[in-house]
Structure formats: structure tokens, C-alpha cells
Amino acid sequence: AALLLAADGRYVTVDARAAVTAIDAGRRHEILTELAGLLDSGALPALPFTAYDIRSATEAYRGSRTATASHGRSVLTVPRPIDPDGTVVLTGASGTLGRLVLRRLVAEHGVRNVLLLSRSGTEAPGDLLDVLDTLDVRDDGLRIRSVACDVADREQLAAALAGIPAEHPPTAVVHTAGVLDDGILASLTPERLATVLRPKADAVRALHDVTADADLAAFVVFSSVAGVLGSAGQANYAAANAYLDAYAARRHATGAPAVSVAWGLWQETSSMTAGLGAADLGRIARTGLLPTTTEEGLAAFDLALTAATPHLVPVRVDTAALRTADTVPPLLRDLVPVPQRRAAESASDTPSVSGAATTPAESLESRLRGLTAEQRTALLLDLVLADVAQVLGHGDPRGISADGAFRDLGFDSLTAVELRNKITNRVGVKLSATAVFDHPSPRALVDHLATKLAPAPASTPVPTPAAEEQPGYEGIMADLARIGARLNGLRLTGGQRAALAETVRGLTEPPAHGHPVPADDDEPASAEPSADLAAASAAEVLDFVTRNLGISITGDAMTGDAGTGMTGTGTTGTGTTPDTYATDQS
């Protein structure tokens, strides 16, 4: 249809043809050329839009129907292959994955021009050109140039890309660079954060800016599943890769090519994984994530070059391992149809050092109750040594010294965190991230656990004296002794203890207006208020404590099962340190 313009300069709908003049093709060309120039210069702001791959046309259609002025219109983009005459910019080229990707690009995608960027450049051990020779993928038409460059430095990057011949302009970017500096969160410093963030976050921004004018067919960044699921001891690495995922999504939404590939562990050994020992590999296996073979990884890379989505997570999951994992990442919980194993159910999964039989359904709290201090220590030591053996990949905990230092046993920050998590899940006691190093041997850690659990040993219940045997002052003291014995096994917050102390102090002060007047004037009030309390039943004392102390206690707390009677969000029966309890606010 012709573009119609009213005489006064107003655009009108095609149906309203009155008083309009058709614009010829030459004039339309002039208008559109002028508008394009104004948009390119920034004189006119670009209209908002959201780009969709044409393979996501259905989603784009839904978006266009709900689009508003702030969200703009939906635009379809058409993927295209990498131009074999263009140049692919490959970062992290001296690494294992960089070399694998280089071979794939040349052998499978027909790429003839590659700019390799790495900190070491052509002086890297095992020069990349020699690698290509051994793979038999070189020929006279293959042009590969290796440049030493800090990709996060915009000036260095711009200088490196300026050397690309005009007849072979950039057609794709593949960013594989990365650095590890693992450690628990408390040990991370700004410098350690920068070490990991710079080659990931800073570098991808520099690549985006420096190639802004290039007609790219692909922009692929290598991320990690750590940014999706989290990874113990890798908070800085997880953050850096989550940034890559978000940046790719942002580019993709503007219509620019972008995909972030969140890899798991590759079977192929690299400089980043060469230091992994048996314990590390066992820890990764217990998360339920299987290593990626070279064939699987390269097939996923092929998909990434033309993916319709900005985020791929090509990892294989071992659902059997997930079912027995201590914790299951939220994104994977739908893959596990049964509740994850409880700590009490795992107690018998590994052999006991002492040989004592255990019952899976038997809770730790019930097993500790009634034991002597020595017996509790022995039981806790069995549990801790079993967890140590599992974390280290040992089949039998009996070969582990209870007095051996964790560091000598092979623990590092990652395995220390895993052991902390396993013990927390098993016994219900929250430990600090540095607990393994603060208490440097299994026995020292058990001593610390014993003080935190502190279950009340079996004892003869305090007898309840009759009111007539303990009148007056003696009676109230006996009542307080009874209540104290019951409260001794409970875990109170600081605020609750303060309220309890204040209430007791208030009971010792004389009433401001004398004794209360009895309901029946013919029956005088008791001369000693304590006599009423001394004669009270357990239920009446329970009601007194609930109303006056603001603490809800079940009847079991008054009949001998100390440690199980307080209600609220804490679960003292399994040893969990309570944070808040239900209180009577009336």
C-alpha cells in the first residue's frame, strides 16, 4: 500500500483517503533515509521493542497483544549461520575448552578466519597452531592469528580487533575465558571477587561495547551451572556466571545475538579442574550432576550458535543421586518425586565405629535422651565420623582417626562446608561455615556439638509435694523447683529468659493494693498466696506459667518429658536451635 500523507503533514489511516496526497517512491526514500540518520545519531530516541527469534513467533504474538508504550513492540529476528569469510573472535583460547571450540569451529562450521585472544598469546605452552596441526584441520585457506590481550581492558581489546582485515570483519564472538578462586563466603575479599569477576563480567561488557558496530551472527559466552544452582565455596564464581546469564538475556531482548551456556563439570581435564581430587569429584557426584563428555559438550556448543533462547544449561542429572543428596537445589526438586532423606533416616547408611545398631526411624533426640555423657559423645562421634568418611569418599569410617586434624585428612574450604551441611541436616544444630576449622578434629567437633545439643540426661523426676506438707514459703519454693526442673530441658530465647526473670522478680514484690478480695465474702482470702500455688495441680501450674510468663508449654513438659514440650517454629526434639516460639500475647 502507498504511504499517504495529508496536506497539513498529518499521517492518516489508509481508509481515510480524503484530502491526502500519495507520496512517490523518491520522496519516501528521502524521508526514511533522514529518519535513519536521526536515529543513528541519537537525535531521535529509538522506540522500545522486544526482540524474539522467529522460532518463538507464538510468544512474540502474545507479547504484541499485551504490549504497552513502556514495553514497545515485538520484533522477529531470523538466525543466520556464521559467515565463513568473516572472523570469529575466540577468548580464553589457551585453555582446554578454547582449543576444543577452535577445532570445532574450523572442522564442523567451516570457519576460515579466527582471532585468538588470551593473556599469553602465541607464547602459551602447547601453541594453538601446533594443536591444529595435530588435529589435521589446517589448510592454505585457514587464517589464525593469536594475540596477547586482557579482554576486560577495552583499549587492549579494541586494539586487537582493529587488526582484523576489513575483508574479513567480525562475524561471531565466543567468550570462554574464566578464572577460579574458590573459598567460603567469609574468606572472600574484594580482591578475590575482582579476580573472578574481571575475566567474566568485565570482559563480556568490553566485548559487547567494542563489537557494537559489528554485524555478528553469534555471541556465545561460556557460563557455569554454579550461577544457576549455586555451588559450595564458589560464591564469587557463581556471581560472575550469573552476570553472564543476565547480560546475554539483555542482549537477546534487544535483538542482538546472544546465548549464555551454563556448563557443568567437563570430563576433559583443564587447568581449572586439574586440581580436583577424589573427594572433590565425589562431592560433585553427590550433587546429582554428571560430568559432560567432550562429544556432549561440543554438540551443545553447536546448538548454542543458533539457539533461539539466550540461556542454555546443558547438564545431565543423576536423579538417583539427587534422592540421597543432603540438599536439592530448588530448580531440580521437581525431578525428585520423593521427599529428600531425613537425617534420622540416614543414621544407619554407614557402618558404626562402635558397632552399635541403629534404627532408621529412631530420632537422634530420642537416642540421646537417657544416655550418659560418655554414651552421647560416642554416638555423636559415630555420626560425625560417618559423615567425614562420606565427604572424603571413604567406604569405612573406622579407618578415620577421631583425633586427626581435618586439614591432614584432606579437608579444604569446600569439603568443610559440605561436612558442615551434612552434620547440620543430620543433628539439627546450626554450625558456622568455619566450624570444621574452628574445631580442627572430629573429636573436637563432637565436643562442640555436645555442648550445643546438651540434652538432659535421664533422671528421677522431682517429686511433687502435697500442699499440706509444704505450706507457705516452703511450698512456693517447691513449686518453683518443679517448674525449674521442667524448664531446664527447654531451649529459651534471650527474650524469653528475660521475661521469665522479670516475672519472677515481680512475684517477690508486695502487691500494690493488698490481697485480692475473694469472690465469696464468707470465705476469706488465703493469708499466703503461695499456698494456692503449692496446692495447684500440674494443669493449674501450666496455666499459671502460660498466662504469667507468656510461654506456651505442653503437658509433657510438666510430666517428665523435658525438652519436647515447647511449641513454636523450633524443633527441640531434633536438636534444632529454636529462634522463635509461640507465646501468649493476650
Secondary structure, DSSP 8 states (H G I E B T S, - for coil): ---EEETTS-B--TT--TTEEE--HHHHHHHHHHHHHHHHHTSS----EEEEEGGGHHHHHHHHHT--TTT-EEEEE------TTSEEEEESTTSHHHHHHHHHHHHHH---EEEEEESSGGGSSS-HHHHHHHHT---TT-EEEEEE--TT-HHHHHHHHHTS-TTS-EEEEEE-------B-GGG--HHHHHHHHIIIIIHHHHHHHHTTTS--SEEEEEEETHHHH--TTBHHHHHHHHHHHHHHHHHHHTT---EEEEE--BSS--TTTTT--HHHHHHHHHTTEE-B-HHHHHHHHHHHHT-SSSEE---EE-HHHHHT-S---GGGGGG--S----GGGGTTSS--SS-----TTS-HHHHHTT--HHHHHHHHHHHHHHHHHHHHT-S-GGGS-TTS-HHHHT--HHHHHHHHHHHHHHH-----TTHHHHS-SHHHHHHHHHHHH-------------TTTS-HHHHHHHHHHHHHHHHHTS---HHHHHHHHHHHHHHHS--TT-S---SSTTS---S-HHHHHHT--HHHHHHHHHHHH---B-GGGGTT-TTS-B-BS--GGGT-----B-----
